[in-house]
Amino acid sequence: METREWEGDFDPLSDPDEKRHLLSVLDSFRSYRRLAHFNGTHVRRQAFYSLPQDHWMMLSKPPFSLLDSLNKLDDLIDSNAELAEAIFMAGFKGFIAPTIDSDWVASIVPEKYARDEYQIYSIVMDHLNVQTTQNDMDKARSCINQFYRDWSAEGNVEREKCFDPVLRALSAEYASRLKYTPELDRSDLKVLVPGAGLGRSVFNICQAGFSVEGNEISYHELMASSLILNHTQKAGQFSIAPFALSCSNHLSRADQFQTFAVPDIHPGTALATEQGSKVPAHERMSMSTGDFCVLYSSPDYKDTFDAVAAVFFIDTAPNVIRYIEAVRNCLKPGGLWANLGPLLWHQAPREPNNDAESDGKYKHTHGHDAGIGDPGSVELTNDEVLALVQHLGFEIEKQESGAQETGYISNPRSMLQNTYRPVFWVARKK
Ligand SMILES: C[S@@+](CC[C@H](N)C(=O)[O-])C[C@H]1O[C@@H](n2cnc3c(N)ncnc32)[C@H](O)[C@@H]1O
């Protein structure tokens, strides 16, 4: 059917644990509709009807009309589920379809579903006895909400604070190199985006004319970015309600039920008309899958990139030294590392013999190096990170802290606001 959409020789289906994890992620998107209806409205209706009858009857009538609100919530869940199921199909196409035998598929799919892609994939999943995990379901839900930040017009308030400083650093680097190499094309600057998430900064950097490789470890993010970058037909194809399922801290129902069109821009069309470089955009953008610190510390990637653009990423490291070493390995001498983010260390301290792969989170590595699955973790301050970066062979050229404040998928109308004051620094490999 489809060809695969990631770089390298990584085959997730060759390892039984990896395969189970991949299928669980697929199933988490497929199950979004059913589980969101169950947890989002069914359970709430039950709790509502358990109130004293005169209370729930009062709340059912205007101006409250809470049962109408639950019906509205059901509609919004269906709308979110359209996106979740599209991700399921993109993920199935990208990761599973190329590996399965079409005769076997034909033998298990009833004739009436022969033209219904969703049903075909779903029947295959049923035959594979796939069952998602709670952890993967939670991630599917937050992945849908993440589209608000990364691919809605309104999310640009958060995006520009994070991505624009990095893009400006790349443009400044190009401008300064141009002085010495007048024939330099923007595509000559090879940029790596580790922890690419939903692919927005990869897209932005490509749209700015540079060559860019995104890297991502999470199947949720890989499938979702694959949908948006490769399989959407138009801007505004989906409508999401990222704040609907959380019922706390709303001033009004209208705030809770806000909807947003995604994507705000059709990546295919935008890149087809992009003029920033001599090389067509589709030849300048790629995605790799796997653990950044394993993949990019390998000899294959030595001195490959002109720049690394890391946004909200380095704090995903249990051992940030490994990340710094990987950046040092894959950057060319004199290459630039632009970094922006807070230090919300994602990995709780782990004991030496803890099995970090217990939830499938740290698998997905290449070869025998367990990468972020290695034992141990450390949580440093910004001063310590910067000292380490210098100690490991970089010169810090610029640093700003607290200059920008930003939320991360936060509802601007909520009574609760979480705000980051991320640091931005630029380092050069000596
Ligand atoms: C907080 S998100 C930020 C995403 C994106 N950089 C942005 O700013 O929108 C961090 C991302 O890094 C990914 N990630 C975490 N550890 C990773 C690793 N070792 N290798 C590659 N990606 C990783 C996560 O899956 C997640 O998508």
The ligand as an SDF file (V2000), in Angstrom:
LIG
                    3D

 27 29  0  0  0  0  0  0  0  0999 V2000
    7.4240   18.8950   25.3720 C   0  0  0  0  0  0  0  0  0  0  0  0
    7.4040   18.1170   23.8300 S   0  0  0  0  0  0  0  0  0  0  0  0
    7.8960   19.4300   22.7480 C   0  0  0  0  0  0  0  0  0  0  0  0
    7.5970   19.1780   21.3120 C   0  0  0  0  0  0  0  0  0  0  0  0
    8.1100   20.2390   20.3390 C   0  0  0  0  0  0  0  0  0  0  0  0
    9.5420   20.3840   20.4110 N   0  0  0  0  0  0  0  0  0  0  0  0
    7.4200   21.5470   20.5710 C   0  0  0  0  0  0  0  0  0  0  0  0
    7.9980   22.4400   21.1810 O   0  0  0  0  0  0  0  0  0  0  0  0
    6.2790   21.6700   20.1430 O   0  0  0  0  0  0  0  0  0  0  0  0
    8.8410   17.0850   23.8940 C   0  0  0  0  0  0  0  0  0  0  0  0
    8.8840   16.0830   22.7610 C   0  0  0  0  0  0  0  0  0  0  0  0
   10.1020   15.3630   22.8130 O   0  0  0  0  0  0  0  0  0  0  0  0
    9.8230   13.9950   22.5360 C   0  0  0  0  0  0  0  0  0  0  0  0
   10.9160   13.2110   23.1350 N   0  0  0  0  0  0  0  0  0  0  0  0
   11.1350   12.9560   24.4430 C   0  0  0  0  0  0  0  0  0  0  0  0
   12.2560   12.2340   24.6070 N   0  0  0  0  0  0  0  0  0  0  0  0
   12.7640   12.0100   23.3670 C   0  0  0  0  0  0  0  0  0  0  0  0
   13.9170   11.3290   22.8770 C   0  0  0  0  0  0  0  0  0  0  0  0
   14.7650   10.7480   23.7010 N   0  0  0  0  0  0  0  0  0  0  0  0
   14.1200   11.2910   21.5470 N   0  0  0  0  0  0  0  0  0  0  0  0
   13.2630   11.8980   20.6920 C   0  0  0  0  0  0  0  0  0  0  0  0
   12.1570   12.5600   21.1060 N   0  0  0  0  0  0  0  0  0  0  0  0
   11.9100   12.6300   22.4240 C   0  0  0  0  0  0  0  0  0  0  0  0
    8.4700   13.7580   23.1850 C   0  0  0  0  0  0  0  0  0  0  0  0
    7.8340   12.6180   22.6690 O   0  0  0  0  0  0  0  0  0  0  0  0
    7.7590   15.0560   22.8540 C   0  0  0  0  0  0  0  0  0  0  0  0
    7.1080   14.9890   21.6160 O   0  0  0  0  0  0  0  0  0  0  0  0
  1  2  1  0
  2  3  1  0
  2 10  1  0
  3  4  1  0
  4  5  1  0
  5  6  1  0
  5  7  1  0
  7  8  2  0
  7  9  1  0
 10 11  1  0
 11 12  1  0
 11 26  1  0
 12 13  1  0
 13 14  1  0
 13 24  1  0
 14 15  1  0
 14 23  1  0
 15 16  2  0
 16 17  1  0
 17 18  1  0
 17 23  2  0
 18 19  1  0
 18 20  2  0
 20 21  1  0
 21 22  2  0
 22 23  1  0
 24 25  1  0
 24 26  1  0
 26 27  1  0
M  CHG  2   2   1   9  -1
M  END
$$$$
